[in-house]
Amino acid sequence: MSEPYSRRAPGAVSTAPAPGAAGVVEFLDRVDHAVATALSTNPAAADVSRDGWRVLLMLARGTGRSMGEIAGHTALPAPTATRIVDRLVSLRLAYRSADPLDRRRVVVHLAAEGRGVVESVCGRVQRMLGPRTGTRPVAEHVSTVPGGGIPGPRSHRS
């Protein structure tokens, strides 16, 4: 019987993923599925895209953010970030205001309804993952990745 077709070059050595990496990838896949499920079953978040969710999370971690900060943190092109914020504003999950120090600059804030969506979705994700993760918060699992975990977002000026 011949060996099945392989994309590897002749003589190439197959390497298995590091033991910890496979577990991390599997865990992140579960988290991704839990977030998608929590977003799709929350009526207030049903129309929020995954990129919109990333913007909501960023806004939930602090005070208002400029469009440049949002685009940089989410690694989205500025026009795409603007469309996502437009959508969040139309859903009343976020709102814009002028920067008090520079009236030409627009600052995006998380609205009360947006905070409720973030809390609801995060709570649901934690409950969905709870049986698999024990009592440790999801962030603690990610911090156990070999090499110090997944790097956080780039720092930006406030």
Disulfide bonds with the S-S distance in Angstrom:
none
